[in-house]
Amino acid sequence: METNRTEMKRVFDEGTIVRSILESEVSMKKCRLYSELANDKDVRSFFQEQSDALDGVTRYLRSHLADLS
């Protein structure tokens, strides 16, 4: 029974990380789009920085997803 609970927790953790990766990727793409559309240099820079940060988050989450498998 304990093995079953452990497996359920692992599957839940995997699903949570995958969901977070997808949400981060969507947000990163939106930031890139906003950066391309922005006319103001500061606004463009802000969204580019946010996009870069979200890229780092995605890479971090992917590394932990690989650890779970």
Secondary structure, 3 states (H helix, E strand, C coil): CHHHHHHHHHHHHHHHHHHHHHHHHHHHHHHHHHHHHCCCHHHHHHHHHHHHHHHHHHHHHHHHHHHHC
